[in-house]
Every structure is written in C-alpha cells, then in structure tokens.
C-alpha cells in the first residue's frame, strides 16, 4: 500500500495538491471506520459473555432461579433488624441514664447551688416566671411554692385593688393558692348577688338624664358627697336617708344571666324595678360598674375588709 500511495505522490504536480489531500483524507476515514467497527464488536462480545454468566448463575443446574437475589434480600433484612435492635438498646440505655440523673439530681441547680442560694434566685423572679418554675421538677416545685416567695407577690398584687375576693381569703390557704385564685376571680365578668351586697355603690345620673335629676345630683353640681346605693340579700335596694333623689319609695333588683348551650354567658345584667337594664363591666382595679342610658353605679373600694368580698367559689 505504501508503494501504491507513494508512486502517485511522485507523479503529482505541485498544482494538484488538493487531489493529494483528498486521497489522504479518504484513507484516514477508512482507518477510523475500521477502528470503530472493531471496538463495537468487542463491546458486543463482552455483553454476550456477561449475559451468559448471569443466566448460568440464575439457573444453577437444579432449576432454582433468583437464589442470589433472595439471599441478598435476606441479608439486608437481617442487617436492618440488627440496626433497629441496636438503636432501641441505645435509646433505652439513654432513657435509663437520663432517669438516673434526674433521680440523683445531677446538674440540677437546686443540688449544685443549694436550697438557700436557689431561694434567693427565685425571689428575684416575677410571678409568671416563678409559676413556670413550678413545672421543672419536684425539688423546684418544693422551693417555688414556698409562702416566703409568694407572700410579697400577693402584697404587691393587692396594691391599688378595689376588692379582694373572698375565694382567695380562705383560712389555711397557701400564698400560691391565694394569688392564683385572686387572678382567676379578677377575670370573672359575671356579677353575683354577693358582689352587689358586699359593696356600697356610688350612684349618679348620666349626661342623657333629664336636667331636673341632674340638678339634684351632687355629681353634676359639685357640692356634697356623691349619692350612694345599697343592695341587700333579700332583693331590696336602698339609699341614704338624706338622699334628695330617693324619695323613700320601694325598690328591688334582679340579676339576669343568660347562658348558651356550651356554658358561655350570653348576657348578664341587673335590673332595678322596671328601669332600663344595667349593663355590667369590670374595672382594671377589680371593681364593678353598671350603667344604662339614665344612671350609672360604681362599686366603692373596700379591699381592707377582713376575709374579702364576693362569692365563695
């Protein structure tokens, strides 16, 4: 071939260089095609050999197929079961160690710092934070529920309050229970007979009342003590003897409370005689207010009453 290629190359003239290049490209393409053909044939033969080996492995002479795959699945299953068992053992050991540390008090500030120092730390907390510390552990609950911690918090809570609930003044009650009951009662919006009867009430006419009544009312004239009203357990309603508006007529009251099926209060108001109903509301100082378009009532602060006021529940 070399002679065949070289002989024309000698006879070609310099002007026929393009023909020489074309012949070279033709032989180069022929060599590349032969190379790809041999490579494809070798790949095909290797695939045929691998398929034959797989078939021989599947059919092991005894007709039992897919045995290697079954063994692989069984081995994987054993590995998964062993891993789960190991994790369960580790978790159980960790839980036992955690329980042992809790029982021994390892790392608990109460054990590390001591009860005296811990009490000084708890004494600096506000009521909300101190109440949350009750849930940490039994040693924490024992310290955080101490009367020495909650007594000053109760005194602080009573400051500026119009009434102290009787429910929180039960003899023998802990300071923590007193504080909790007082907060619960302060959120109560349903007025009871005890709330009406235990307090004296300031009374005055509203701006919408007729001028005649407003002229008799010290609230608008600015002279004299405000008028007062009193509710009694027998359902009667009275005023002071020198009251210019009262007139000595008989007067009674009724508490009306509407409750829906789920126990929620739909309405709660007080009616005096046949006058317009008195809407009930609660002040921030735990006092009560009742009003309609004509008049308004406001409970007079009496936090100094021994044993508290209001219902016992």
SULQUI-V410944 format. One record per backbone hydrogen bond with DSSP energy under -1.0 kcal/mol. NH is the residue of the N-H (numbers start at 1). CO is the residue of the C=O. E is the energy in kcal/mol with one decimal. If there is no record, write none. Layout:
nh=NH co=CO e=E
nh=NH co=CO e=E
This chain:
nh=5 co=1 e=-2.4
nh=6 co=2 e=-2.8
nh=7 co=3 e=-2.6
nh=9 co=5 e=-1.2
nh=10 co=6 e=-1.5
nh=11 co=7 e=-1.3
nh=12 co=8 e=-1.7
nh=16 co=13 e=-2.3
nh=20 co=16 e=-1.2
nh=21 co=17 e=-1.9
nh=22 co=18 e=-1.8
nh=23 co=19 e=-1.7
nh=24 co=20 e=-2.0
nh=25 co=21 e=-2.3
nh=26 co=22 e=-1.8
nh=27 co=23 e=-1.9
nh=28 co=24 e=-2.1
nh=29 co=25 e=-2.3
nh=30 co=26 e=-1.8
nh=31 co=27 e=-1.9
nh=32 co=28 e=-2.0
nh=33 co=29 e=-2.3
nh=34 co=30 e=-1.8
nh=35 co=31 e=-2.0
nh=36 co=32 e=-2.2
nh=37 co=33 e=-2.1
nh=38 co=34 e=-2.1
nh=39 co=35 e=-1.9
nh=40 co=36 e=-2.4
nh=41 co=37 e=-1.9
nh=42 co=38 e=-1.9
nh=43 co=39 e=-1.9
nh=44 co=40 e=-2.2
nh=45 co=41 e=-2.2
nh=46 co=42 e=-2.0
nh=47 co=43 e=-2.1
nh=48 co=44 e=-2.2
nh=49 co=45 e=-2.0
nh=50 co=46 e=-2.1
nh=51 co=47 e=-2.4
nh=52 co=48 e=-2.1
nh=53 co=49 e=-2.0
nh=54 co=50 e=-2.2
nh=55 co=51 e=-2.4
nh=56 co=52 e=-2.1
nh=57 co=53 e=-2.0
nh=58 co=54 e=-2.3
nh=59 co=55 e=-2.6
nh=70 co=66 e=-1.9
nh=71 co=67 e=-2.4
nh=72 co=68 e=-1.8
nh=73 co=69 e=-2.2
nh=74 co=70 e=-2.4
nh=75 co=71 e=-2.3
nh=76 co=72 e=-2.2
nh=77 co=73 e=-2.5
nh=78 co=74 e=-2.2
nh=79 co=75 e=-2.0
nh=80 co=76 e=-2.5
nh=81 co=77 e=-2.5
nh=82 co=78 e=-2.3
nh=83 co=79 e=-2.3
nh=84 co=80 e=-2.5
nh=85 co=81 e=-2.3
nh=86 co=82 e=-2.1
nh=87 co=83 e=-2.3
nh=88 co=84 e=-2.4
nh=89 co=85 e=-2.1
nh=90 co=86 e=-2.2
nh=91 co=87 e=-2.7
nh=92 co=88 e=-2.5
nh=93 co=89 e=-2.3
nh=94 co=90 e=-2.4
nh=95 co=91 e=-2.6
nh=96 co=92 e=-2.4
nh=97 co=93 e=-2.3
nh=98 co=94 e=-2.4
nh=99 co=95 e=-2.6
nh=100 co=96 e=-2.3
nh=101 co=97 e=-2.4
nh=102 co=98 e=-2.2
nh=103 co=99 e=-2.5
nh=104 co=100 e=-2.4
nh=105 co=101 e=-1.2
nh=106 co=101 e=-1.8
nh=108 co=105 e=-1.5
nh=112 co=108 e=-2.7
nh=113 co=109 e=-2.9
nh=118 co=114 e=-2.0
nh=119 co=115 e=-2.3
nh=120 co=116 e=-1.5
nh=121 co=117 e=-1.7
nh=122 co=118 e=-2.6
nh=123 co=119 e=-1.8
nh=124 co=121 e=-1.3
nh=125 co=122 e=-1.6
nh=130 co=126 e=-2.5
nh=131 co=127 e=-2.2
nh=132 co=128 e=-1.8
nh=133 co=129 e=-1.7
nh=135 co=132 e=-1.7
nh=136 co=133 e=-1.1
nh=141 co=137 e=-2.4
nh=142 co=138 e=-2.4
nh=143 co=139 e=-1.5
nh=144 co=140 e=-3.5
nh=145 co=141 e=-1.6
nh=146 co=143 e=-1.6
nh=149 co=146 e=-1.1
nh=150 co=146 e=-1.6
nh=151 co=147 e=-2.4
nh=154 co=150 e=-2.3
nh=155 co=151 e=-2.2
nh=156 co=152 e=-2.1
nh=157 co=153 e=-2.0
nh=158 co=154 e=-2.1
nh=161 co=158 e=-2.2
nh=162 co=285 e=-3.3
nh=166 co=309 e=-3.0
nh=168 co=165 e=-1.2
nh=169 co=166 e=-1.6
nh=173 co=170 e=-1.7
nh=178 co=174 e=-2.3
nh=179 co=175 e=-2.5
nh=180 co=176 e=-2.4
nh=181 co=177 e=-2.7
nh=182 co=178 e=-2.3
nh=183 co=179 e=-2.1
nh=184 co=180 e=-2.2
nh=185 co=181 e=-2.6
nh=186 co=182 e=-1.8
nh=188 co=185 e=-1.6
nh=196 co=192 e=-1.5
nh=197 co=193 e=-2.6
nh=198 co=194 e=-2.3
nh=201 co=229 e=-2.2
nh=202 co=298 e=-3.0
nh=203 co=227 e=-2.9
nh=204 co=296 e=-1.8
nh=206 co=294 e=-3.1
nh=209 co=206 e=-1.5
nh=214 co=210 e=-1.7
nh=215 co=211 e=-2.2
nh=220 co=217 e=-1.3
nh=221 co=217 e=-1.9
nh=222 co=218 e=-2.4
nh=229 co=201 e=-2.7
nh=230 co=238 e=-2.4
nh=232 co=236 e=-2.2
nh=235 co=232 e=-2.2
nh=237 co=251 e=-2.1
nh=238 co=230 e=-2.3
nh=243 co=240 e=-1.3
nh=253 co=235 e=-2.1
nh=254 co=271 e=-2.0
nh=256 co=269 e=-3.0
nh=258 co=267 e=-3.2
nh=260 co=264 e=-2.6
nh=263 co=260 e=-1.8
nh=266 co=258 e=-3.4
nh=267 co=258 e=-1.4
nh=269 co=256 e=-2.5
nh=270 co=278 e=-1.9
nh=271 co=254 e=-2.8
nh=273 co=252 e=-2.5
nh=275 co=272 e=-2.3
nh=278 co=270 e=-3.5
nh=279 co=291 e=-2.6
nh=281 co=289 e=-2.4
nh=283 co=287 e=-2.7
nh=286 co=283 e=-1.4
nh=289 co=281 e=-2.2
nh=290 co=297 e=-2.1
nh=291 co=279 e=-1.5
nh=292 co=295 e=-2.5
nh=296 co=204 e=-2.3
nh=297 co=290 e=-4.0
nh=298 co=202 e=-1.8
nh=299 co=288 e=-2.3
nh=300 co=200 e=-2.8
nh=302 co=162 e=-3.0
nh=305 co=302 e=-1.7
nh=308 co=305 e=-1.6
nh=309 co=164 e=-2.5
